[in-house]
């Protein structure tokens, strides 16, 4: 059985792998929102899209990442 630290490390590796599988645009959206702290309004303006569409797209990206990480961990690692 993995220790909590080993599990966290495996989850982090899986997340990094899954992010690497995203399109460049989706990675940029995540970076803008979660690394740079841009608001939804700022991102929407940058991509010439509505705030609603950016909100929904980020939600879909997060759900895809959750599924990918869960699948990766279930298969035994990252």
Buried (B, 14 or more C-beta within 10 A) or exposed (E): EEEEEEEEEBBEBBBEBBBEEBEEEBBBBBEBBEEEEBEBEBBBEEBEEEBEEBEEBBEEBEEBBEEBBEEBBEEEEB
